[in-house]
Amino acid sequence: MKILHVCAEFYPLIKTGGLADVTGALPKVLNKLGEQCRILIPGYPAIKSGVSNAQVVKTINTFAGQATILFGYCNDIGIYIIDAPHLYAREGSPYHDMYQNAYADNYLRFALLGWIASELACGLDYYWQPDIVHSHDWHAGLSCVYLNLKQPYHHAKSIFTIHNLAYYGNFERYHLQEIQIPQSYFNVNGLEYYGQISYLKAGLYYSDHITTVSPTYAKEITTTEFGNGFDGLLRTRAEQQRLTGILNGIDDDVWNSTKDTLIVSRYNKRNLRNKHTDKYFLQNEFGLDTNNKQPLFCIISRLTKQKGLDLVLSLLPEILARRGQFILLGSGDDDLYQAFSKLANNPQYQNNIAIYYGYNEELSHRIIAGADILMVPSRFEPCGLTQLYALKYGTLPLVHRTGGLSDTVIDSTNENLDNKTATGFAYIDSNQEGLRYAINRAFELWQSQQTWRILQQRAMSQSFSWQESAKQYQQLYNAV
């Protein structure tokens, strides 16, 4: 089966979060299972330089100006590139400028992405036409609309994956004419969302099937609490059996403590002493006290309210007072960054807290390998990938029990410790007391290093490879 993945990010060429990891790994595994997957992505500078062997497929005039479609390979995955420099030749984030301001023409940039997807379905590349157009997040949502508009001219079915329902891709109604979508599509049973066009809703309403990135999140988004105003539509799609939760996997070639070339000392569950070496070098790199007796907490995250980092801020002095250490890697909300920096600059906590503002893939590997506990206190989390990476490296996750975090981390209750299923720490209430309770249990278990090692070994024995998830996608493609 020929499957076109339509996306705005692709690891290892351009990444702002877990979306890139998924689009970089899932097509690769599906290809190994016998499918024919290709990627469609805007021609950002990093994409064009990373697919240097790309050849011209076709140059076409579009509602967004002239665009040249290129085709090449990266990591053995075929990639279509929309080469339209007036839209995509911008350094930095795919979505906003260096001041975190969304590009004013995003409505056009990502409408073109969806439109080109539909053109490929209709035969833009005569030699390869997809049977499935699999679109990822709001950036690719309009592909489902354009496929609907062009139904007589293609046979493709559409899959739309929600990676995070909190990002809507909302734009003004008056853009409809410019992006060649009839005004009749602007209604509650269509693109309209509180008076605007929603590219996310385009995917939710017009796709043949919706997936999201964990079974629990698929249930949560049909509720008022987590549905962000789409819960009614999503309940309907669920009742029609057109909403499925498939847990994300991780790329074992990229995240694997036994062969990771980005960490100082490789190790496995039978040789955890080498993890102490990674911790020592990480502490040294950040100027922390090089003391293995202190538990090292870490966070690798976007700095947003969704991620619950304000709760961590409120309890961080308690962690440090108990001789815990803390490293944060992330970027985003400036107020959160300044608050963490204020603590880091407090002489009282010197040598026990460090902040790195920005995105650094190599550093994230070193932190995951060297830390003892990864905190993921998200208020909601569609899947989460960092907790999966942490499990692979024997870094115990401490998470809020929501979405994919609930599906992947088993709490270290006395019962779960006794029946040998525990893999980390999970708390129910997304508030200060809930998080404090989990932190207290982490400190308590840290006192018994023998129990801690058993938890690490069990965590590292968990399997979250893409193999099983890819097979579920295969079954879905065939069903659709």
FIDREN-501871 format. One line per 2 residues: number of its first residue (from 1); their letters; for each residue x, y, z of N, C-alpha, C. Coordinates in steps of 0.2 Angstrom, whole numbers. Example, Ala and Ser with C-alpha at 12.3 -4.5 7.8 and 13.67 -1.06 7.14 Angstrom:
! FIDREN-501871
1 = AS = 66,-28,39,62,-22,39,66,-16,39; 64,-11,35,68,-5,36,64,0,39
//
This chain:
! FIDREN-501871
1 = MK = 4,-6,0,0,0,0,4,6,0; 2,11,-4,6,18,-4,3,23,1
3 = IL = 7,25,5,5,29,11,9,36,11; 6,41,10,9,48,10,8,51,17
5 = HV = 13,52,21,13,56,27,14,63,26; 9,67,28,10,75,27,11,78,34
7 = CA = 16,82,34,18,84,41,23,91,40; 24,94,46,27,100,46,34,99,49
9 = EF = 36,93,52,42,92,55,44,85,53; 51,84,53,53,77,52,60,76,55
11 = YP = 61,72,59,68,70,62,72,66,58; 78,68,56,82,72,60,83,79,57
13 = LI = 79,81,53,81,87,49,78,93,52; 71,93,55,69,99,58,64,96,63
15 = KT = 65,99,70,61,96,75,60,102,80; 53,102,83,52,106,89,49,102,94
17 = GG = 47,96,93,44,92,98,43,84,95; 39,81,99,38,74,97,35,72,90
19 = LA = 32,77,87,29,76,80,35,74,76; 40,77,76,46,75,71,48,68,73
21 = DV = 49,66,79,51,59,81,46,54,78; 40,56,78,35,51,75,35,50,67
23 = TG = 36,56,64,36,56,57,43,53,54; 48,54,58,54,51,56,55,44,57
25 = AL = 51,41,62,51,34,64,46,30,61; 40,32,61,34,27,59,35,25,52
27 = PK = 36,30,47,36,28,40,42,23,39; 47,24,42,53,19,41,51,12,43
29 = VL = 48,11,49,46,5,51,40,2,47; 36,6,44,30,3,40,34,1,33
31 = NK = 39,4,31,42,2,25,45,-5,26; 48,-6,32,51,-13,33,46,-18,34
33 = LG = 39,-16,35,34,-21,36,31,-22,29; 34,-19,24,31,-20,17,27,-15,14
35 = EQ = 26,-9,17,22,-4,14,26,1,11; 23,6,7,27,11,3,26,17,6
37 = CR = 30,20,10,28,26,13,33,32,11; 30,38,10,33,44,8,31,49,12
39 = IL = 35,55,12,34,61,17,32,66,12; 28,71,14,27,77,11,28,83,16
41 = IP = 33,87,14,35,92,19,36,99,16; 35,105,19,37,111,16,45,111,16
43 = GY = 47,115,11,54,116,9,58,121,14; 58,120,20,62,124,25,70,123,23
45 = PA = 74,128,24,81,127,23,84,120,25; 82,118,31,85,112,34,83,106,30
47 = IK = 77,106,28,75,101,24,78,100,17; 79,106,14,82,106,7,89,104,8
49 = SG = 93,107,13,100,105,14,101,98,16; 96,95,19,96,88,22,94,83,17
51 = VS = 91,85,11,89,80,6,92,83,0; 99,83,0,103,86,-5,102,83,-12
53 = NA = 100,77,-13,100,73,-19,93,74,-22; 89,79,-20,82,79,-22,82,81,-30
55 = QV = 77,78,-34,76,80,-41,69,83,-42; 68,87,-47,62,90,-48,57,85,-51
57 = VK = 51,85,-48,46,81,-50,41,86,-55; 40,92,-53,35,96,-57,36,103,-54
59 = TI = 35,108,-58,34,115,-56,27,117,-58; 23,120,-53,16,121,-54,15,128,-51
61 = NT = 10,131,-54,7,138,-51,1,136,-47; 1,139,-41,-4,138,-36,-7,144,-33
63 = FA = -12,144,-29,-15,150,-26,-10,153,-21; -5,150,-19,0,153,-15,7,155,-19
65 = GQ = 6,155,-26,12,157,-30,15,150,-33; 20,151,-36,24,146,-40,27,141,-35
67 = AT = 27,135,-36,30,130,-31,33,124,-35; 39,122,-33,42,116,-37,42,111,-32
69 = IL = 40,105,-34,40,99,-30,46,95,-32; 50,94,-26,56,90,-27,55,83,-24
71 = FG = 59,78,-26,59,72,-22,66,69,-21; 67,67,-15,74,64,-13,73,59,-7
73 = YC = 78,57,-4,78,52,1,82,55,7; 80,53,13,83,54,19,82,48,24
75 = ND = 87,45,26,86,39,30,82,34,27; 83,33,20,79,28,16,72,29,16
77 = IG = 70,35,17,63,37,17,62,42,11; 57,41,6,56,45,1,53,52,3
79 = IY = 55,57,1,53,64,3,51,69,-2; 45,71,-3,43,76,-7,43,83,-3
81 = II = 47,87,-7,48,94,-4,44,99,-8; 40,103,-4,37,109,-8,42,115,-8
83 = DA = 45,116,-13,50,121,-14,47,128,-16; 45,132,-11,42,139,-12,46,143,-7
85 = PH = 52,146,-9,56,150,-5,52,156,-2; 47,159,-6,44,165,-3,39,163,3
87 = LY = 38,156,4,34,154,10,38,151,15; 43,147,13,47,143,18,54,144,19
89 = AR = 57,148,15,64,150,16,66,154,22; 64,152,28,65,156,34,69,151,39
91 = EG = 74,154,42,78,150,47,74,150,54; 75,145,57,72,144,64,66,140,64
93 = SP = 61,141,68,55,137,69,51,137,62; 48,131,61,43,131,55,37,136,56
95 = YH = 36,138,62,29,141,63,30,149,65; 36,151,68,36,158,70,43,160,70
97 = DM = 44,167,71,50,170,70,54,170,77; 60,173,77,64,173,83,61,176,89
99 = YQ = 56,180,88,52,183,94,46,179,96; 45,173,93,40,169,95,33,171,92
101 = NA = 33,175,87,27,178,84,26,173,78; 20,171,78,18,166,72,18,170,66
103 = YA = 20,167,60,21,170,54,14,172,52; 13,178,49,6,181,47,3,177,41
105 = DN = 8,173,37,5,170,32,5,162,33; 5,160,39,4,153,41,-2,150,38
107 = YL = -7,154,37,-13,151,34,-12,149,27; -8,152,23,-6,151,16,-1,145,16
109 = RF = 4,146,20,10,141,20,7,134,21; 2,133,26,0,126,28,-6,124,24
111 = AL = -10,129,21,-15,127,16,-11,124,10; -6,127,8,-2,124,2,0,117,3
113 = LG = 2,116,9,4,109,11,-1,104,10; -7,106,12,-13,101,11,-15,101,4
115 = WI = -15,106,1,-17,106,-7,-12,102,-11; -6,103,-10,-1,98,-13,-2,91,-12
117 = AS = -4,89,-5,-5,82,-4,-11,80,-8; -16,84,-9,-22,82,-13,-20,81,-20
119 = EL = -15,85,-23,-13,85,-29,-9,79,-31; -5,77,-26,-1,70,-26,-6,64,-27
121 = AC = -11,65,-23,-17,60,-23,-20,59,-30; -20,65,-33,-23,65,-40,-19,64,-46
123 = GL = -12,63,-44,-8,61,-49,-2,66,-51; -1,71,-47,4,76,-48,11,72,-50
125 = DY = 13,67,-46,18,63,-48,15,56,-51; 15,56,-58,12,51,-62,14,44,-59
127 = YW = 20,43,-57,23,37,-56,21,34,-49; 19,39,-44,17,37,-37,11,40,-35
129 = QP = 6,37,-34,0,40,-31,-2,36,-25; -3,40,-19,-5,36,-13,-12,33,-12
131 = DI = -12,28,-9,-19,25,-7,-21,28,-1; -17,30,4,-18,33,10,-15,40,11
133 = VH = -18,45,12,-15,51,14,-16,52,22; -10,52,25,-10,52,32,-7,58,35
135 = SH = -11,63,37,-10,70,39,-9,70,47; -4,74,48,-2,75,55,-3,82,58
137 = DW = -7,82,63,-8,89,66,-11,94,62; -13,100,65,-17,105,61,-13,108,55
139 = HA = -7,107,55,-3,110,49,-5,106,43; -7,100,43,-9,96,38,-16,95,37
141 = GL = -20,98,41,-27,97,42,-31,98,35; -29,103,32,-33,105,25,-32,100,20
143 = SC = -27,95,21,-27,90,16,-33,86,15; -37,85,21,-43,81,21,-49,85,17
145 = VY = -48,92,18,-53,96,14,-52,96,7; -46,97,5,-45,97,-2,-46,90,-5
147 = LN = -44,84,-2,-46,78,-4,-54,77,-5; -57,80,0,-65,80,-1,-67,83,-7
149 = LK = -64,89,-8,-66,93,-14,-64,90,-21; -59,86,-21,-57,83,-27,-59,75,-27
151 = QP = -64,73,-24,-65,66,-23,-66,62,-30; -69,65,-35,-70,62,-41,-63,60,-45
153 = YH = -58,63,-42,-51,63,-46,-46,59,-43; -48,55,-37,-43,51,-34,-46,46,-30
155 = HA = -42,41,-28,-45,35,-24,-43,35,-17; -39,40,-15,-36,40,-8,-40,41,-2
157 = KS = -39,37,3,-43,38,9,-38,42,14; -41,46,19,-38,50,23,-38,48,30
159 = IF = -32,48,33,-31,47,40,-28,54,43; -31,56,49,-29,62,52,-27,60,59
161 = TI = -20,62,61,-18,60,68,-17,67,72; -21,67,78,-20,72,83,-14,71,87
163 = HN = -9,75,87,-3,75,91,-4,79,97; -8,84,96,-10,88,102,-16,93,100
165 = LA = -22,91,104,-28,95,102,-28,102,104; -23,104,108,-23,111,111,-21,116,105
167 = YY = -18,114,100,-16,118,94,-21,118,88; -25,123,87,-30,123,83,-29,125,76
169 = GN = -24,129,75,-23,132,68,-29,136,66; -30,141,70,-36,145,68,-34,152,64
171 = FE = -38,153,59,-37,159,54,-44,162,53; -43,168,50,-49,172,48,-53,169,42
173 = RY = -60,170,42,-64,167,37,-63,170,30; -61,176,30,-60,179,23,-54,176,19
175 = HL = -50,172,22,-45,168,19,-47,163,14; -54,160,15,-56,155,12,-56,155,4
177 = QE = -57,161,2,-57,162,-6,-50,162,-8; -45,164,-4,-38,164,-7,-35,157,-7
179 = IQ = -38,153,-2,-35,146,-2,-40,141,-6; -44,144,-9,-48,140,-14,-53,135,-11
181 = IP = -56,137,-5,-61,133,-2,-68,136,-2; -73,133,-4,-79,136,-5,-82,139,2
183 = QS = -86,144,2,-89,147,8,-93,142,11; -96,137,7,-101,132,10,-98,128,15
185 = YF = -91,127,15,-87,123,20,-87,127,27; -89,133,27,-88,137,33,-95,136,37
187 = NV = -96,131,41,-101,130,45,-100,126,51; -104,125,55,-103,120,61,-101,113,59
189 = NG = -104,111,54,-103,104,51,-98,105,45; -92,108,47,-87,110,42,-81,113,46
191 = LE = -78,118,43,-72,121,46,-73,126,51; -79,129,52,-80,134,57,-79,132,64
193 = YY = -75,136,68,-74,135,75,-74,142,78; -79,144,82,-80,150,85,-78,156,81
195 = GQ = -81,156,75,-81,161,70,-75,162,66; -70,157,66,-64,156,62,-64,150,59
197 = IS = -59,149,54,-57,143,51,-52,139,56; -54,133,57,-49,129,61,-46,123,56
199 = YL = -40,124,55,-36,118,51,-36,112,55; -36,112,62,-37,106,65,-44,103,64
201 = KA = -49,107,65,-56,104,64,-57,101,57; -53,104,52,-53,102,45,-52,94,45
203 = GL = -46,93,49,-44,86,49,-49,81,53; -52,84,58,-56,80,63,-63,79,59
205 = YY = -65,84,55,-72,83,52,-72,79,45; -66,81,41,-67,78,34,-62,72,33
207 = SD = -58,70,38,-54,64,37,-59,57,37; -57,52,34,-60,46,34,-59,42,41
209 = HI = -54,44,44,-53,41,51,-48,45,55; -49,46,61,-45,50,66,-41,45,70
211 = TT = -35,47,71,-31,43,76,-28,48,81; -26,46,87,-22,50,91,-17,45,95
213 = VS = -13,48,99,-6,45,100,-6,41,106; -12,40,109,-12,35,115,-19,33,116
215 = PT = -21,27,118,-28,25,120,-31,29,125; -28,31,130,-31,35,135,-33,42,133
217 = YA = -28,45,129,-30,52,126,-36,51,121; -36,46,118,-42,45,113,-49,45,117
219 = KE = -49,43,123,-55,43,127,-55,50,130; -50,53,133,-50,59,136,-53,65,132
221 = IT = -51,65,125,-53,71,121,-60,70,119; -64,65,121,-71,65,120,-75,68,126
223 = TT = -71,71,131,-74,74,137,-74,81,137; -78,84,140,-78,92,140,-71,94,143
225 = EF = -69,91,148,-62,93,151,-57,94,146; -56,89,142,-50,88,138,-52,90,130
227 = GN = -58,91,129,-60,91,122,-59,98,118; -58,103,122,-56,109,119,-62,112,114
229 = GF = -68,110,116,-73,112,111,-75,107,106; -71,103,105,-72,98,99,-75,91,102
231 = DG = -76,91,108,-78,84,111,-84,82,108; -89,86,106,-95,83,103,-94,80,97
233 = LL = -90,83,93,-88,80,86,-84,74,87; -79,74,92,-75,68,93,-79,62,96
235 = RT = -84,64,100,-89,58,103,-93,55,97; -95,59,92,-98,57,86,-94,52,82
237 = RA = -87,55,81,-83,51,77,-81,44,81; -81,44,87,-80,38,91,-85,33,91
239 = EQ = -92,36,91,-97,32,90,-98,29,84; -95,32,79,-95,29,72,-89,25,71
241 = QR = -85,23,76,-79,19,76,-74,22,71; -73,29,71,-69,32,67,-63,36,71
243 = LT = -62,34,77,-57,37,82,-54,32,85; -47,31,84,-43,26,87,-37,29,91
245 = GI = -35,26,96,-29,28,100,-24,23,99; -18,25,96,-12,20,95,-6,24,98
247 = LN = -4,20,103,2,23,107,8,24,102; 11,30,103,18,31,99,23,26,102
249 = GI = 28,25,97,33,21,99,40,25,100; 45,22,100,52,26,100,56,22,95
251 = DD = 61,26,92,65,23,87,71,20,91; 72,14,91,77,10,94,84,11,92
253 = DV = 84,14,86,91,16,83,93,22,86; 89,26,88,90,33,91,91,33,98
255 = WN = 86,30,101,86,30,109,87,23,111; 93,22,113,95,15,115,102,16,119
257 = ST = 101,14,126,107,16,130,113,11,129; 112,6,125,117,1,123,122,3,117
259 = KD = 119,8,113,123,10,107,122,17,106; 120,21,110,119,28,110,126,32,109
261 = TL = 128,34,104,135,38,103,135,45,106; 129,47,108,129,54,110,130,54,118
263 = IV = 130,48,121,131,48,128,139,46,130; 141,48,136,148,46,138,149,39,138
265 = SR = 145,36,142,146,28,143,140,24,142; 140,20,137,134,16,136,134,10,141
267 = YN = 127,8,142,126,3,147,119,-1,146; 118,-6,149,112,-10,149,109,-11,156
269 = KR = 104,-15,156,101,-16,163,105,-20,167; 110,-24,164,114,-28,168,121,-25,170
271 = NL = 122,-19,168,128,-15,169,126,-8,170; 123,-7,176,120,0,177,126,4,180
273 = RN = 132,1,182,137,5,185,139,11,180; 139,9,173,141,14,168,136,20,168
275 = KH = 130,19,170,125,25,171,128,30,176; 131,28,181,135,32,186,140,37,183
277 = TD = 143,34,178,148,38,174,145,43,170; 139,42,167,135,47,163,133,52,168
279 = KY = 131,50,174,128,55,179,134,60,181; 140,57,182,146,61,185,147,66,179
281 = FL = 148,64,173,150,69,168,144,74,167; 138,72,168,132,77,167,133,82,173
283 = QN = 134,80,179,134,84,184,140,89,183; 146,86,181,152,90,179,151,95,174
285 = EF = 147,93,169,146,98,163,142,104,165; 137,103,170,133,108,172,135,112,179
287 = GL = 141,110,181,144,113,187,140,111,194; 137,105,194,134,102,200,139,98,204
289 = DT = 137,98,210,141,93,214,141,86,212; 147,83,211,147,77,208,147,71,213
291 = NN = 140,70,215,139,66,221,133,61,219; 135,55,218,130,50,216,125,49,221
293 = KQ = 126,51,228,121,49,233,115,54,233; 116,60,229,110,64,228,106,62,222
295 = PL = 99,62,222,95,60,217,95,66,212; 96,65,206,96,70,201,90,70,197
297 = FC = 85,75,198,79,76,194,80,80,188; 77,78,182,77,82,176,71,83,173
299 = II = 70,89,169,64,90,165,67,92,158; 64,89,153,66,91,146,59,92,143
301 = SR = 58,99,141,51,100,140,50,107,137; 45,108,133,43,115,131,41,119,138
303 = LT = 42,125,138,40,129,144,33,132,143; 28,128,145,21,130,144,17,128,150
305 = KQ = 12,131,151,7,129,157,5,122,156; 4,120,150,1,113,149,6,108,153
307 = KG = 12,109,153,17,105,155,18,105,163; 14,109,166,14,109,173,20,111,177
309 = LD = 24,115,173,31,117,176,30,122,182; 24,125,182,23,130,188,22,126,194
311 = LV = 20,120,194,19,116,200,26,114,202; 31,112,197,37,110,199,41,116,202
313 = LS = 40,122,199,43,128,202,41,129,210; 35,127,211,33,128,218,36,123,223
315 = LL = 38,118,220,41,112,225,48,111,224; 51,115,219,58,114,218,62,116,224
317 = PE = 61,121,228,65,122,234,65,116,239; 59,113,239,59,107,244,63,101,241
319 = IL = 63,100,235,68,95,232,75,97,233; 77,103,232,84,105,233,85,105,241
321 = AR = 81,107,245,82,107,252,83,99,255; 80,95,251,81,87,253,88,85,249
323 = RG = 92,89,247,98,87,244,97,84,237; 91,85,234,90,83,227,94,88,222
325 = QF = 95,86,216,98,90,211,93,91,205; 94,96,201,89,97,196,92,100,190
327 = IL = 90,98,184,92,101,178,86,102,173; 85,107,170,80,109,166,83,110,159
329 = LG = 80,107,154,82,109,147,75,110,143; 74,116,141,68,118,137,68,125,135
331 = SG = 63,127,131,62,134,129,54,135,129; 53,142,129,46,144,128,44,150,132
333 = DD = 39,149,137,37,154,141,42,158,145; 43,164,143,49,168,146,48,169,154
335 = DL = 41,170,156,40,170,163,43,164,167; 41,158,164,43,152,167,51,151,167
337 = YQ = 54,153,162,61,153,161,64,158,167; 62,164,167,65,168,172,64,166,179
339 = AF = 58,163,181,57,160,187,62,154,189; 63,150,184,68,144,185,75,147,186
341 = SK = 77,152,182,83,156,182,84,159,189; 79,162,192,80,165,198,82,160,203
343 = LA = 79,154,203,81,149,208,88,147,207; 90,146,200,96,144,198,102,148,201
345 = NN = 100,155,201,105,160,203,105,161,210; 101,158,214,101,159,221,107,155,224
347 = PQ = 111,159,228,117,156,231,116,150,235; 110,150,238,107,144,243,107,138,239
349 = YQ = 106,138,233,105,132,229,111,130,224; 116,134,225,122,134,221,125,126,220
351 = NN = 127,124,214,129,118,213,124,112,213; 118,114,213,113,109,213,107,110,209
353 = IA = 107,115,205,102,117,200,105,120,194; 103,118,188,105,121,182,100,121,176
355 = IY = 100,127,172,95,128,167,99,129,161; 96,125,155,98,126,149,92,128,145
357 = YG = 92,135,142,87,137,138,88,136,131; 83,132,128,84,131,121,83,124,119
359 = YN = 84,122,113,83,115,111,90,112,109; 91,106,111,98,103,110,97,96,110
361 = EE = 97,93,105,95,85,104,101,81,107; 107,83,106,112,79,109,112,80,117
363 = LS = 111,86,119,111,87,127,105,83,130; 100,82,126,94,79,129,96,71,130
365 = HR = 100,68,126,102,62,127,107,61,133; 111,66,134,116,65,140,112,66,146
367 = II = 107,71,146,103,72,152,98,65,154; 95,63,149,91,56,150,96,51,153
369 = AG = 102,50,150,106,45,152,109,46,159; 110,52,161,114,54,167,109,55,173
371 = AD = 103,57,172,98,59,177,96,52,180; 93,53,186,90,47,190,82,47,189
373 = IL = 79,53,189,72,54,188,70,59,183; 66,57,178,63,62,174,56,64,176
375 = MV = 55,71,176,48,73,179,44,75,172; 38,73,172,33,75,167,27,76,170
377 = PS = 26,82,173,20,84,177,14,87,173; 14,85,166,9,88,162,2,88,164
379 = RF = -2,94,163,-9,94,165,-13,89,160; -11,89,154,-13,84,149,-7,82,145
381 = EP = -7,76,142,-2,74,138,-4,69,133; -5,70,127,-7,66,122,-4,59,122
383 = CG = 3,59,122,7,53,123,13,54,127; 17,59,125,23,60,128,28,55,126
385 = LT = 34,57,124,40,53,122,45,52,127; 46,58,131,52,58,135,52,53,140
387 = QL = 46,51,143,45,46,148,47,39,145; 46,38,138,48,32,135,55,32,134
389 = YA = 58,37,133,66,37,132,69,36,139; 66,39,144,68,38,151,68,31,153
391 = LK = 63,27,152,62,20,153,68,16,150; 69,18,144,75,14,140,81,15,144
393 = YG = 82,21,147,89,22,150,89,21,158; 84,18,160,84,17,167,83,23,172
395 = TL = 80,29,169,79,35,172,72,35,174; 70,34,180,63,33,182,58,39,181
397 = PL = 53,38,177,48,43,176,44,45,182; 43,51,183,38,54,188,33,58,184
399 = VH = 27,55,184,22,58,179,15,59,182; 12,64,179,4,65,181,1,59,177
401 = RT = -4,56,180,-7,51,177,-13,53,172; -11,55,166,-15,57,161,-13,55,154
403 = GG = -17,54,149,-15,53,142,-10,47,142; -5,48,137,-1,42,136,4,41,142
405 = LS = 4,46,147,8,45,153,5,39,157; -2,39,157,-5,34,161,-4,27,158
407 = DT = -4,27,151,-3,21,147,4,18,148; 9,22,150,16,19,149,20,19,156
409 = VI = 17,22,161,21,22,167,17,19,173; 19,14,176,16,10,182,18,13,188
411 = DS = 14,15,192,16,18,199,19,14,204; 24,16,207,27,12,213,23,12,219
413 = TN = 17,10,219,13,8,225,16,2,228; 14,1,234,17,-5,238,14,-11,234
415 = EN = 8,-11,232,5,-17,228,9,-18,222; 10,-13,218,14,-14,212,21,-16,213
417 = LD = 24,-13,218,31,-16,220,31,-23,222; 26,-25,226,25,-32,228,24,-37,222
419 = NK = 20,-35,217,18,-39,211,23,-38,205; 28,-34,207,34,-33,202,32,-30,195
421 = TA = 27,-25,195,25,-21,189,27,-14,189; 29,-11,195,31,-4,195,37,-2,190
423 = TG = 36,4,187,41,6,183,43,13,184; 39,17,189,41,24,190,36,27,195
425 = FA = 34,33,195,30,36,199,25,40,196; 18,39,198,13,42,195,8,45,200
427 = YI = 5,51,199,0,54,203,-6,56,200; -12,56,203,-18,57,200,-20,64,200
429 = DS = -20,68,205,-22,75,205,-17,80,203; -18,84,198,-14,88,195,-13,95,199
431 = NQ = -10,94,205,-10,100,209,-3,99,213; -2,104,217,4,104,221,5,97,226
433 = EG = -1,96,229,-1,90,234,0,83,230; -3,83,224,-2,77,220,5,76,218
435 = LR = 8,81,216,15,81,214,20,80,220; 19,83,225,23,82,231,23,75,234
437 = YA = 17,72,233,16,65,235,21,60,231; 21,61,225,25,57,220,32,59,222
439 = IN = 34,65,223,41,67,224,43,63,231; 39,63,236,41,60,242,42,53,241
441 = RA = 38,49,237,39,42,236,46,41,233; 47,46,228,54,45,225,60,45,229
443 = FE = 59,50,234,65,51,239,65,45,244; 59,42,245,59,36,250,62,30,247
445 = LW = 60,29,240,63,23,237,71,24,235; 73,30,234,80,32,233,84,29,239
447 = QS = 81,29,245,85,27,251,87,20,251; 83,16,247,85,9,246,87,8,239
449 = QQ = 94,8,238,97,8,231,95,1,228; 95,-4,232,93,-11,229,86,-11,226
451 = TW = 81,-8,229,75,-8,226,75,-3,220; 79,2,220,79,7,215,82,3,209
453 = RI = 87,-1,210,90,-4,204,85,-9,201; 81,-12,205,76,-17,202,71,-13,198
455 = LQ = 69,-7,200,65,-3,196,68,-1,190; 74,1,190,78,3,184,78,-3,179
457 = QR = 79,-9,181,80,-15,177,73,-16,174; 68,-16,178,61,-17,175,59,-12,170
459 = AM = 61,-5,172,59,0,167,63,-1,160; 69,-3,161,73,-5,154,71,-11,151
461 = SQ = 67,-15,154,64,-21,151,58,-20,147; 55,-14,148,48,-12,144,50,-11,137
463 = SF = 45,-13,133,45,-13,126,40,-8,123; 43,-2,120,39,3,117,41,4,110
465 = SW = 43,-1,106,46,0,100,40,2,95; 42,4,89,37,6,84,34,0,81
467 = QE = 37,-6,81,35,-12,78,28,-13,79; 26,-14,85,19,-15,87,14,-10,85
469 = SA = 16,-4,86,11,2,84,11,2,77; 16,1,73,16,1,66,11,-4,63
471 = KQ = 11,-10,66,6,-15,64,-1,-13,65; -2,-9,70,-9,-7,72,-11,-2,66
473 = YQ = -6,3,64,-8,7,58,-9,3,52; -5,-2,51,-6,-6,45,-13,-9,45
475 = QL = -16,-11,50,-23,-14,51,-28,-9,50; -26,-3,52,-31,3,51,-31,5,44
477 = YN = -25,6,41,-25,7,34,-29,2,29; -28,-4,31,-32,-9,27,-39,-9,28
479 = AV = -41,-7,34,-48,-7,36,-52,-1,33; -48,5,33,-51,11,29,-51,10,22
//
